[in-house]
Each structure stands twice: as structure tokens, then as C-alpha cells.
Amino acid sequence: MQIPLDHYRILGLPMQATAEQLEQAHRDRTLQLPRREYSDFAIQSRKQLIDMAYDALRDSSQRQVYDAKLLAAGSEPVSIEIYEGQLIGALLILLELGEYELVIRFGRPYLSSGPSNLEGTAQAALSDVVLSLGLACLELGREQWQQHQYENAAESLETGQELMVRESLFPEMQRDIQADLDKLKPYRILELVARPLADKAARQQGISLLKSMLAKRGGIDGANDDASGLSVEDFLRFVQQLRSYLTSAEQQDIFEVEAQRPSSVGVYLSVYALLARGFAKHQPNLVRQAKQRLALLTERQDVYLEQAVCAVLLGQTEEATYALERSHENEPISFIKSHSSGAPDLLPGLCLYTERWLQQDVFPFFRDLNQSNVTLKDYFANEQVQAYLEAMPPDDGMSSSQVDQGRFGQSRFGQGYGVSPPSPNYGESPFGAGQSLGVGAAAGAAAVGVGVGAAASSRRPTYTAEEVSSLSPDGQLGDDELASSVVLDDSSAKVRRRSSSPKWGRLALVLLLGLLGLGLLGFIVAQLLGWFGGLFGGPRLKGDPVDLDVARPAIELPTEESTPSAVSDDVQVIAEEAIQLWYTTKGEAMGPNWDVTALEDILLEPALSEWTNRVQLNQRDGVHVEYEQSIQNLSAEEIDDDQIKVTADVEETANAYQFGVLSEAASFKDQLTVEYNLKKQDDRWMIESFSVN
């Protein structure tokens, strides 16, 4: 067989070597021995090739002929011919020369065909080949690691490890390779998640590796040894670096698990993910979850500023004001106060702070949101947000224990871990991307109550979602509101706070009388205008006016667009399409996005109201369901031109999740026979009702 080697390379010499250098190289190469794990046969096979090279070059006439052959080959590779019994020696020499890929190329076929063609005992020959391949994979992996080819390096290392594990050989080398794989894991994760979002398989592999690291460490701030060589602080810095390559959904999936260990850092990072997704995707239920989780941290660190942001996004302005009064973040509070001058409370500055904090300190750490623009006006104008805030139960406020609490315990995560509380960019943010993951500038410091007490704060004016969204972009009140507001001095402000609640009965009576007076005045003015018009105008047309409009013809002409679309007359096909559309729509409506509007495309009353209520209840409670269905024995019967009765056997599996966590109690698997009543409306077949047999 041919091996890509020449005699000079075997001896480690250039062509210009002298006879003395040739003799010295032969002696040195003979005395150098490979690893002690190699068999005597492998060592002798290597020595045979070294002696063969020396014999071919020590005779000057033979050397001249050989040199001429090498020069004639030019850049073409030169090979030597060996018999198969010398293969192990050739693999050893190639390994010493750093030709790791050639070792793998020539050695691997003998593992599949077996070592029977090699001289020496079968077991010794097998061990020698496996050892050569394992060492080649190990050194190739380390070489690729230094070249920043982390995934290729992992593949090489895992190949060598699998060979040794399969043959149950060299456990010490297996441990060496595993140690390299463990240290390589953070680099692999970063390389994989940094790939394009379309490369889902590679990115999911990176996330799985991250989860395995978290499990071994005992959590994001765990102290268990995962053999990666990263300390707690180093690992937190690594996670902070990793976040900008992960989407908001991926971070929510990862950090919600960490929050349940429990972990303060995990809770805080899950709050970031919930807030970012809730705002960007117009899902205030996620903001509500974030606010509830922040309550877990208030005993150990100052997160009242974050609670105030959540309260603003939920339209809970009294709670937002109270949370600000509890916060000890002096720089953000000063910013908020300076942008609330002329307003009766701190809401204008807080709205501006919320926008800037989300834009500058939250969204940049999410790959799918770092190019998004943050505007509270668009958020509150969204119909889904408005519907949720109107239906949100009033059970989301601070507990009495939180309200009465006067001090915070010291957080064990307060020293330089870098997951900072929000800070807008007043110039240069103290919580830049280069900082390590820490849990708050004021964490660990003893705090006392600030500002007005709970009773005073409850008297502050409450803003609705519309009023919040109407604040101007620079955080101040609009011109009309500013013109109508009155700046009170300290004494008048105190009097206003002590004033009693308005008399709603009197106000309603005054309002009713005012409306009646305006109506009467309008009627009199209209009569006078009509009288003057008849007196000075020309003759008037009698009868009903012709309904003409310059924007449309008096007689509607048929067009291609107004031609009804053709509907399949095959009743079976109609039934199958309608039922398939129903289950697709059901999955969207009951899924994590709660797309209740999709139900209108397939359901009629009363089924529409029933399923709309189900979706809204699930959304309120943070529950979503993922379905899998199998539909069999579907039959359709045409009742009349506008009605079809469909019967089908349905096997349905439903996995229910609450706040992203699987609920075994709410999940189920059913086998049902369902009867659907389809009705034709506007040339579409829709489901009017269901019944289960």
C-alpha cells in the first residue's frame, strides 16, 4: 500500500542534510520511543520504517537517484510503498509528524474490517490502531480549538472518545478527552447560538448544551463543579455575554426553569424576558407574571423601580407611584422627578424612563428585539392589551406585608454579579454590557421607607391606560393638559390631599341638567335657522332626495371582485376542510399567544362565545394548551343547501402549561365521537355547534 511519506520526512531531515546529520537523526529517531501504551510490535514496525529510510539515503549514489526523483515530482506528493504489516508503524510516524487527518484516513478502515490483516496478535493490533486514532482525534481537536473551530474540535474529540469507549480501551485517555470536551462546551454554546436564526437545529443544540451546564452546576449561580473551569463569577459573565445571541422566547424558556430552583438571578433574568416579550408582543399577561415574580425578590433587594415599570405597563398607576416612593435608586428617581415637573405626580417621568430603559437596557439583550422601537403609545393602543387590562382581575397588587415592610435583607448576589436594575442612559449607563451579572446597585444595603406613606399615596390621581398613552414623547403632559393643570404650592397641595371625595350624586344631577339645557338650546337654534332659510332662500325640492354619490355609480355594476367565489360541491371535502381548519384555529387560540380573533374565521354563535370565554379565562390565568389530534371515520350528511352535519372519531392529546410550566393535572388524552353542525355564511362553511356522543 502507498503512504504519503518520503525518507527525509521519516527521519525528520531536509534534503540538504549532510551524512553526519543523517546518521545522527537515525540514532535519535531509533532511541525515541512512542507512548508506553503501544505494543512491542508497533514499536518494531516503526523502527523498520526508520531503518528503511536510513538505508535508502546513506548510500550516496542511491541518495542522488532518490533526490532526483523528489525534484522531478515538484509539488506533487511523494509516497512510499509498505506492506500492511507495517501500517501501525506508518500511523505512528504520521502521528509524530502532526498528520492527524492522514492517521484517521488510513487507520479507520481497519477498525471496520478487523485487524486480522495486521501482523501481531489481533488484540494488540486493535489496541495500537485505536490508540493511534484516539491520539490523532485528540490532537486534531486541540488544533481546531486553537483555530476557533469549536464545533469541529468537539466532533474530533467525540470521535476519539467513542472509539475508545466502544472498544473499552484506554480509560485514562477517555478522561483526558472528556476534560477537553467539558472545557470546550462554553465556546461551542457561543458558536452555535450565534448562528443565523434560520439554523434552528444548530441553535437548539447550543441551548441544550447550556441547559446541561446549568443542570451540572446546580443552577445559574450554583457552586457545583461542571468541569468547565468557570467560577461562579466567570459563568455569570458568560451568561451575560450569551444573552444578546438568544431570543426573548429562548431566554424565557431557560430562565424560568432557573427561577424555580429557586435562584434570585434566575428570577431576575426571567423577569427581563417576560417584560421584553410582554411589551414587544403586546401580551400584558407576561408583564403581570414578571411583576408577580419581582415580589419574590423584595425582601432581599431593591426592585421597586422594576415593579413600578410593570405597574405602568399594566395601567396600575397608584401602585407605580407607591413603588417609586419605596425605591432607593437615587439617580433614576432624580431623572423621573426632573421629567415630571408641572405634573401632579411622577407618572410623566416614569413613562419616559420606562421607554428609555426598555430601549437601552432591556431590548439590546434579546436577539429578536434589539432593533425594535419602544413606544408606550403603540403598546396601549393595541386592542389585545386593552382587552386584557380591562378584564384583568384586581388581585395583582402588593401584599400588605410588602407595603408594611421597612427594610430589605442583604442579597447574597449583591456583589458584582451584574444583572442590574434598570438605569436609563443619562449619559453613560453604569450597567453597561461589559459589566458582570450583578443583582442591583443597592442590593444588600439597609433601606428605610421614603416619601409619602401608603395612605397618602392612595390619594394620588389614577390614570387610565388611555391617559398614560397620551403623555407626550418627551415625558411631559400634553399642551391641553398642561394648560388646564394648576401648580399648587405646598400648603394648597396639602389641602387638596385632605379634601373629601366628590359627591357623585350632585355631580350626576348637574351633568344631567346641563345636557338637557344644551339639547333645548340646540333645538331652538335649529328652528330659527330653518325659518330664516325658508324666508330668504329659493324654492325647495319636495320628496326624498336621490341617493347619489360621486364616489360610486347610481347603479351598481357587477365586477370580477364581486363575483362570488366558487365553493366545492363535494360535501365530504367541505367537511374535512372545515374540521381541519377548526383544529388549526383551536391550537392558535388556546396556544401561548391566545389568538382569540382567529375563532371568528371558523365559529358561529353560540360556539364562538363559548370558546372566546375559554380563551380569555386561560389568558387571564396564564394557561395555554398544546394539542395533537387524530381524526378518523369522518362522515358528512347534507341537511339542506346551507347546513351539513359531520360526525368524526377524534383522538386528542392536550398538554396544559401554566406560566410556561407543564401541568400534569390539567393535561389529558381523550377518545371521542364528535358531531359538528356546519352552517354556510357568506359563502363560507363554519361551525355553529358541537356535541359529544
C-alpha positions in Angstrom: 0.0 0.0 0.0 1.1 3.6 -0.6 1.6 6.0 2.3 2.2 9.8 1.6 5.7 9.9 3.2 9.3 10.2 2.0 12.5 9.1 3.6 13.6 12.6 4.6 10.3 13.2 6.5 10.5 9.8 8.3 13.9 10.9 9.6 12.9 14.5 10.2 15.6 16.0 7.9 15.7 18.4 4.9 17.2 17.3 1.6 20.3 19.4 2.2 21.3 17.3 5.3 24.9 16.0 5.5 25.9 12.4 6.0 26.7 13.1 9.7 23.3 14.7 10.2 21.7 11.7 8.6 23.5 9.3 10.9 22.6 11.4 14.0 18.9 11.6 13.0 18.7 7.9 12.6 20.2 7.3 16.0 17.9 9.9 17.7 14.8 8.5 16.0 15.6 5.0 17.0 16.1 5.9 20.6 12.8 8.0 20.8 10.0 5.7 21.9 6.3 6.3 21.5 3.7 6.2 24.3 4.1 3.3 26.7 0.6 2.0 25.7 1.8 0.9 22.3 2.7 -2.8 21.9 6.2 -4.1 21.1 5.0 -5.0 17.6 4.0 -1.3 17.0 7.4 -0.1 18.2 9.3 -2.6 15.9 7.1 -1.7 12.9 8.0 2.0 13.4 11.7 1.1 13.7 11.6 -0.9 10.4 10.4 2.2 8.5 13.1 4.4 10.1 15.8 1.8 9.2 14.4 1.6 5.6 14.7 5.3 5.2 18.2 5.4 6.6 19.4 2.6 4.3 17.9 4.3 1.2 19.8 7.6 2.0 23.1 6.6 3.5 24.5 5.3 0.1 25.4 8.4 -1.8 24.6 7.0 -5.3 21.2 5.8 -4.2 20.5 9.1 -2.5 21.3 11.0 -5.7 18.8 8.9 -7.6 16.2 9.4 -4.9 16.8 13.2 -4.7 16.3 13.5 -8.5 13.0 11.6 -8.1 11.8 14.1 -5.5 12.9 17.1 -7.5 11.1 15.7 -10.6 7.9 15.3 -8.6 7.9 19.0 -7.8 4.8 19.9 -5.7 3.2 16.5 -6.3 3.0 14.4 -3.1 5.5 11.6 -2.9 4.7 8.2 -1.4 6.5 5.1 -0.1 5.3 1.6 -0.6 4.8 -0.5 2.5 3.1 -3.8 3.3 0.1 -4.0 5.5 2.1 -5.3 8.5 3.9 -2.0 8.6 0.8 0.1 8.8 0.9 0.6 12.5 4.5 1.9 12.3 3.4 4.3 9.5 0.5 5.5 11.6 2.9 6.2 14.5 5.3 8.2 12.2 2.4 10.2 10.7 1.2 10.9 14.2 4.6 12.2 15.2 4.7 14.5 12.1 1.3 16.0 13.1 -0.5 14.5 10.1 -3.6 13.7 12.2 -6.1 13.6 9.4 -4.0 11.1 7.5 -3.8 8.9 10.6 -7.6 8.9 10.7 -7.9 8.3 7.0 -5.6 5.3 6.8 -6.5 3.8 10.2 -10.3 3.9 10.3 -10.8 1.2 7.6 -9.0 -1.4 9.7 -11.5 -0.9 12.5 -14.4 -1.9 10.3 -12.6 -4.8 8.5 -10.9 -6.0 11.7 -7.2 -6.3 12.5 -6.8 -9.8 11.0 -4.6 -8.5 8.1 -2.1 -6.9 10.5 0.8 -8.8 11.9 0.9 -9.5 15.7 -1.8 -10.6 17.9 -5.3 -9.4 17.0 -6.0 -7.7 20.3 -2.6 -5.9 20.3 -3.1 -4.7 16.8 -6.6 -3.5 17.5 -5.3 -1.6 20.6 -2.5 0.0 18.6 -4.9 1.2 15.8 -7.4 2.5 18.3 -4.7 4.3 20.3 -3.3 6.0 17.1 -6.8 7.1 16.0 -7.7 8.3 19.5 -4.5 10.4 19.8 -5.0 11.8 16.3 -8.5 12.9 17.2 -7.4 14.4 20.5 -4.6 16.4 18.9 -6.7 17.4 15.9 -9.4 18.6 18.2 -7.0 20.7 20.2 -5.6 22.2 17.0 -9.1 23.1 15.7 -9.8 24.6 19.2 -6.9 27.0 18.8 -8.2 27.9 15.3 -11.6 28.8 16.9 -13.3 25.9 15.1 -15.1 24.8 18.2 -17.8 22.6 16.7 -15.2 20.8 14.5 -13.0 20.4 17.6 -15.8 18.8 19.5 -16.6 16.5 16.7 -13.0 15.3 16.5 -12.8 14.8 20.3 -16.1 12.9 20.5 -15.0 10.7 17.6 -11.8 9.6 19.5 -13.8 9.1 22.7 -16.4 7.0 21.0 -13.7 4.7 19.5 -12.2 4.1 22.9 -15.5 3.6 24.7 -16.7 1.2 22.1 -13.5 -1.0 22.4 -13.3 -0.5 26.2 -9.7 0.7 25.9 -7.5 3.4 27.5 -9.8 4.8 30.2 -7.2 7.4 31.2 -7.2 8.9 27.7 -11.0 8.8 27.7 -10.9 11.0 30.8 -8.4 13.4 29.1 -10.8 13.8 26.1 -13.8 14.3 28.3 -11.9 17.0 30.3 -11.3 18.8 27.0 -14.9 18.5 25.9 -16.1 20.0 29.2 -13.8 23.0 28.9 -14.8 23.4 25.2 -18.5 23.4 26.0 -18.9 27.2 26.6 -17.1 28.0 23.4 -19.4 25.6 21.5 -22.5 27.1 23.0 -21.5 30.6 22.0 -20.6 29.5 18.4 -23.9 27.6 18.0 -26.3 30.2 19.3 -24.6 32.9 17.3 -25.6 31.2 14.1 -28.4 32.7 12.0 -31.9 32.3 13.4 -32.8 30.1 10.4 -30.3 27.5 11.5 -32.7 26.1 14.2 -31.1 22.7 14.7 -27.6 24.1 15.5 -29.0 26.8 17.8 -31.2 24.3 19.6 -28.1 22.1 20.1 -26.4 25.1 21.7 -29.3 25.8 24.0 -29.4 22.1 25.0 -25.7 22.3 25.9 -26.3 25.4 28.0 -29.1 23.6 29.9 -26.8 20.6 30.6 -24.2 23.0 32.0 -26.9 24.7 34.2 -28.0 21.3 35.4 -24.4 20.2 36.4 -23.7 23.5 38.1 -26.9 23.3 40.1 -28.3 26.5 38.5 -27.1 29.8 37.1 -25.5 30.8 40.4 -24.8 27.2 41.6 -21.4 26.3 43.0 -21.2 22.7 41.7 -18.2 21.8 39.5 -19.2 21.2 35.9 -15.5 20.7 34.9 -15.7 23.7 32.5 -13.2 25.6 34.6 -15.5 28.6 35.1 -16.1 30.1 38.5 -19.5 31.4 39.6 -18.5 34.9 38.5 -17.0 33.7 35.2 -20.1 31.7 34.4 -22.4 34.7 35.1 -20.3 36.9 32.8 -20.5 34.1 30.2 -24.3 34.1 30.5 -24.4 37.9 30.2 -22.4 37.6 27.0 -24.7 34.9 25.7 -27.9 36.7 26.3 -27.6 39.0 23.2 -27.5 35.9 21.0 -30.7 34.4 22.4 -34.3 35.5 21.5 -36.8 36.6 24.2 -38.6 33.2 23.9 -35.4 31.2 24.3 -34.4 33.3 27.4 -37.8 32.9 28.9 -37.6 29.1 28.4 -34.2 28.9 30.0 -34.5 31.3 32.9 -38.0 30.3 34.0 -36.5 26.9 34.9 -33.7 28.6 36.8 -36.2 30.7 38.7 -37.9 27.6 40.0 -34.7 26.1 41.6 -35.0 28.8 43.3 -32.4 31.3 42.1 -32.6 35.1 42.6 -30.5 35.6 39.4 -32.8 33.2 37.6 -35.8 35.1 38.8 -34.4 38.4 37.7 -33.4 37.3 34.3 -36.8 35.6 33.8 -38.4 39.0 34.7 -36.4 40.6 31.9 -37.5 38.0 29.4 -41.2 38.2 30.5 -41.1 42.0 30.4 -39.4 42.2 27.0 -41.8 39.6 25.4 -44.9 41.0 27.1 -44.2 44.6 25.8 -42.9 43.7 22.3 -45.6 41.1 21.6 -48.4 43.0 23.3 -49.0 40.3 25.9 -49.6 42.1 29.3 -50.2 38.7 30.9 -46.4 38.2 30.7 -45.8 41.6 32.3 -48.2 40.5 35.1 -46.1 37.3 35.6 -42.9 39.4 35.7 -44.5 41.7 38.4 -45.5 38.7 40.5 -42.0 37.3 40.3 -40.4 40.5 41.4 -42.4 40.2 44.6 -40.1 37.2 45.4 -37.1 39.5 45.5 -38.3 42.5 47.5 -37.2 41.0 50.8 -33.5 40.9 49.7 -33.0 43.6 47.2 -34.4 46.9 45.9 -36.5 46.0 42.8 -39.2 48.6 43.4 -38.2 50.5 40.3 -38.8 47.4 38.1 -42.2 46.9 39.9 -43.1 50.5 39.0 -42.3 49.8 35.4 -44.5 46.7 35.4 -47.3 48.6 37.1 -47.2 51.3 34.4 -47.5 48.7 31.7 -50.5 47.2 33.5 -52.2 50.6 33.9 -51.8 50.4 37.7 -50.6 53.9 38.3 -51.2 54.1 42.0 -49.1 51.0 42.6 -46.4 52.5 40.2 -46.3 55.7 42.3 -46.0 53.8 45.6 -43.3 51.6 44.3 -41.3 54.7 43.2 -41.6 56.0 46.8 -40.1 52.8 48.1 -37.1 52.7 45.7 -33.6 53.8 46.8 -32.2 54.1 43.2 -31.3 57.8 43.6 -30.1 58.5 40.0 -33.2 57.1 38.2 -35.5 58.7 40.7 -33.9 62.1 40.1 -34.3 61.6 36.3 -38.0 60.7 36.8 -38.6 63.7 39.0 -36.9 66.1 36.7 -39.1 65.0 33.8 -42.3 65.2 35.9 -42.1 68.9 36.7 -45.5 70.6 36.4 -47.4 67.3 36.8 -49.4 66.3 39.8 -47.3 63.1 40.2 -44.3 61.3 38.8 -46.1 59.4 36.0 -44.8 61.5 33.1 -41.2 60.9 34.1 -41.8 57.3 34.9 -43.3 56.7 31.4 -40.3 58.3 29.8 -38.0 56.3 32.0 -39.8 53.1 31.1 -39.4 53.7 27.4 -35.7 54.5 27.7 -35.0 51.6 30.0 -36.7 49.1 27.7 -35.0 50.6 24.6 -31.4 50.9 26.1 -31.1 48.3 28.8 -33.6 45.6 28.1 -34.1 45.1 24.3 -30.4 45.1 23.3 -30.0 41.8 25.2 -32.6 40.0 23.1 -31.7 39.0 19.6 -35.2 39.3 18.2 -35.9 42.7 19.8 -32.6 44.6 19.6 -33.8 46.5 16.5 -37.3 47.3 17.9 -38.6 50.7 18.8 -40.2 51.2 22.1 -43.3 53.4 22.4 -45.9 53.2 25.2 -48.5 54.8 22.9 -48.4 51.9 20.5 -48.5 49.4 23.3 -51.6 50.9 25.0 -53.3 51.4 21.6 -53.2 47.7 20.9 -56.6 46.0 21.2 -55.2 42.9 22.8 -53.6 45.0 25.5 -56.7 47.0 26.1 -58.9 43.9 26.3 -56.6 42.2 28.8 -56.2 45.3 31.1 -60.0 45.7 31.2 -60.6 42.1 32.1 -57.6 41.7 34.5 -58.7 40.7 37.9 -57.8 43.1 40.8 -55.6 40.6 42.6 -52.2 41.7 41.4 -51.4 44.4 43.9 -48.7 44.5 46.5 -49.4 42.4 49.6 -49.8 44.1 52.9 -46.6 42.6 54.1 -44.8 44.2 51.2 -46.5 47.6 51.9 -45.6 47.5 55.6 -42.0 46.2 55.1 -39.4 48.8 56.1 -36.1 47.1 55.5 -34.7 44.7 53.0 -32.4 41.8 53.8 -28.9 41.5 52.3 -28.7 39.7 49.0 -26.0 37.1 48.5 -26.0 38.1 44.9 -25.3 41.8 45.5 -21.5 41.9 45.0 -20.7 42.4 41.3 -22.8 39.8 39.5 -24.1 42.3 37.1 -27.8 41.7 36.3 -28.5 45.3 37.2 -31.7 47.1 38.0 -33.0 49.4 35.3 -31.0 52.5 34.6 -31.7 54.8 31.7 -28.8 56.2 29.7 -28.4 59.6 31.4 -25.1 59.8 29.6 -23.1 56.7 30.2 -25.0 53.9 31.9 -23.3 52.4 35.0 -24.7 49.0 34.0 -23.1 48.6 30.5 -22.7 45.4 28.5 -19.2 45.0 29.8 -20.3 44.6 33.4 -20.6 41.2 35.0 -24.0 39.9 36.0 -24.9 41.6 39.4 -28.2 41.9 41.1 -28.6 45.6 41.8 -26.6 48.6 42.7 -28.4 49.0 46.0 -28.7 45.2 46.9 -27.5 44.4 50.3 -27.8 48.0 51.7 -30.3 48.5 54.5 -33.2 50.7 53.4 -35.9 52.7 55.1 -39.2 54.0 53.8 -39.1 57.0 51.6 -41.6 59.6 50.5 -45.3 59.6 51.3 -46.8 56.8 53.2 -49.4 54.3 51.9 -52.3 56.4 52.9 -51.1 59.5 51.2 -50.1 57.6 48.0 -53.6 56.1 47.7 -55.0 59.6 47.3 -52.9 60.3 44.2 -54.8 60.7 40.9 -55.3 57.5 39.0 -54.6 57.5 35.2 -56.3 55.1 32.8 -54.4 53.3 30.0 -55.6 56.0 27.6 -54.2 58.8 29.8 -50.9 57.0 30.1 -50.6 56.6 26.4 -51.5 60.3 25.8 -48.4 61.5 27.5 -46.2 63.3 25.0 -42.9 61.6 23.8 -40.6 63.7 26.0 -42.4 62.5 29.1 -44.3 65.8 29.8 -48.1 66.3 29.8 -49.6 67.4 26.5 -50.3 71.1 25.8 -54.0 70.8 26.6 -53.4 69.0 29.9 -50.6 71.3 30.9 -52.7 74.4 30.2 -55.5 73.1 32.3 -53.3 71.9 35.2 -52.8 74.2 38.2 -49.5 74.2 40.1 -50.2 74.4 43.8 -47.9 75.5 46.5 -47.1 73.1 49.4 -50.0 74.4 51.6 -52.6 74.1 48.8 -51.4 70.7 47.9 -51.9 69.5 51.5 -55.4 70.9 51.5 -56.2 69.1 48.2 -54.9 65.8 49.7 -57.2 66.2 52.7 -60.3 67.1 50.7 -63.1 64.6 50.9 -64.2 62.5 48.0 -66.6 64.2 45.5 -70.4 64.0 45.9 -71.2 61.8 42.9 -75.0 62.2 43.2 -74.8 66.0 42.9 -72.3 65.8 40.0 -74.6 63.5 38.1 -77.6 65.8 38.6 -75.6 68.9 37.5 -74.4 66.9 34.4 -78.0 65.8 33.5 -79.4 69.3 33.8 -76.6 70.7 31.7 -77.2 68.1 28.9 -81.0 68.9 28.9 -80.2 72.6 28.6 -77.8 72.1 25.7 -80.4 70.0 23.9 -83.1 72.6 24.3 -80.8 75.3 23.1 -79.8 73.3 20.1 -83.4 72.7 19.1 -84.3 76.4 19.3 -81.3 77.4 17.2 -82.2 74.7 14.5 -85.7 76.0 14.3 -84.5 79.6 13.9 -82.0 78.7 11.1 -84.8 76.8 9.3 -87.1 79.7 9.4 -84.5 82.2 8.1 -83.5 79.8 5.4 -87.1 79.4 4.1 -87.6 83.2 4.3 -84.5 84.2 2.2 -83.8 81.0 0.1 -85.2 79.9 -3.2 -87.8 77.2 -3.7 -87.2 73.8 -2.0 -87.4 70.3 -3.5 -90.1 68.1 -2.1 -89.9 64.4 -1.6 -87.0 62.1 -0.7 -83.6 63.1 -2.2 -82.0 60.8 -4.6 -79.1 58.9 -3.0 -76.2 59.9 -5.3 -72.5 59.8 -4.6 -69.7 61.0 -6.9 -67.6 58.2 -5.5 -69.8 55.4 -6.8 -72.3 55.0 -9.7 -76.0 55.3 -9.2 -76.4 51.7 -10.4 -74.0 49.1 -9.1 -72.3 47.3 -11.9 -71.1 43.7 -11.4 -67.3 43.3 -11.2 -64.9 40.4 -11.1 -64.3 41.1 -7.4 -68.0 41.0 -6.6 -68.5 37.6 -8.2 -68.9 35.0 -5.5 -66.0 32.6 -5.2 -66.7 29.1 -6.3 -67.3 26.7 -3.4 -66.7 23.0 -3.7 -69.9 21.0 -4.0 -68.3 17.9 -2.6 -69.8 17.6 0.9 -67.1 15.3 2.2 -64.4 17.7 1.1 -66.2 20.7 2.6 -66.5 18.8 5.9 -62.9 17.7 6.0 -61.6 21.2 5.3 -63.8 22.8 7.9 -62.9 20.3 10.6 -59.2 20.7 9.8 -59.4 24.5 9.9 -61.2 24.2 13.3 -58.4 22.2 14.9 -55.7 24.5 13.5 -57.6 27.6 14.7 -58.2 26.0 18.1 -54.5 25.4 18.5 -53.7 29.1 17.8 -56.5 30.4 20.1 -55.6 28.2 23.0 -51.8 28.4 22.4 -49.3 30.7 24.1 -50.4 33.8 22.0 -54.1 33.3 22.8 -55.2 34.5 19.3 -58.9 34.8 20.1 -59.6 36.7 16.9 -58.9 33.6 14.8 -62.0 31.9 16.2 -64.2 34.3 14.1 -62.9 32.6 10.9 -64.5 29.2 11.8 -67.1 29.5 14.6 -70.6 31.0 14.7 -72.8 31.6 17.7 -73.2 30.0 20.2 -69.9 28.1 19.8 -68.0 31.4 19.2 -69.0 32.9 22.6 -68.2 29.7 24.4 -64.7 29.3 23.1 -63.9 33.0 23.3 -64.7 32.9 27.0 -62.4 29.8 27.4 -59.5 31.6 25.7 -59.9 34.8 27.8 -60.0 32.8 31.0 -56.9 30.9 30.1 -55.1 34.1 29.1 -56.1 35.7 32.5 -54.6 32.7 34.4 -51.5 32.4 32.2 -52.6 28.9 30.9 -52.0 27.7 27.3 -52.7 24.3 25.8 -50.8 22.5 23.0 -52.9 19.9 21.1 -52.3 16.9 19.0 -55.3 15.3 17.2 -56.0 12.3 15.1 -59.3 12.4 13.1 -60.8 9.2 11.7 -64.1 7.9 10.3 -65.2 11.4 9.2 -68.7 11.3 7.6 -70.8 14.2 6.3 -74.5 14.5 5.6 -76.1 17.4 3.8 -79.2 18.6 5.6 -80.0 21.3 3.2 -78.2 23.8 0.9 -76.9 25.8 3.9 -76.4 23.1 6.6 -74.2 20.0 6.9 -73.9 17.5 9.8 -70.5 16.0 10.3 -69.5 13.1 12.6 -65.9 12.0 13.3 -63.9 10.0 15.8 -61.3 12.2 17.4 -58.3 11.2 19.5 -56.9 14.3 21.2 -53.9 14.8 23.4 -53.7 18.1 25.3 -50.7 19.4 27.3 -51.6 22.3 29.5 -49.0 24.8 30.7 -49.3 27.5 33.4 -46.8 30.3 33.2 -44.8 28.0 30.9 -44.7 25.0 33.3 -46.4 21.8 32.3 -49.4 21.0 34.5 -50.0 17.2 34.6 -53.3 17.7 36.4 -54.8 19.9 33.6 -53.4 17.8 30.7 -55.5 14.9 29.2 -55.9 12.4 26.4 -59.4 11.7 25.1 -61.0 9.5 22.5 -64.4 11.0 21.5 -67.0 10.8 18.8 -67.9 14.4 18.0 -70.9 15.7 15.9 -70.4 19.1 14.3 -73.1 21.3 12.8 -71.8 23.3 9.9 -73.7 26.3 8.5 -73.0 28.3 5.3 -72.5 32.0 5.9 -71.1 34.5 3.3 -70.1 31.6 1.1 -68.1 30.0 3.9 -68.8 26.9 5.9 -68.5 27.5 9.6 -69.2 25.5 12.8 -72.3 26.5 14.6 -72.3 24.0 17.4 -70.7 20.8 18.8 -72.0 17.7 20.6 -70.0 14.8 22.0 -71.5 11.3 21.8 
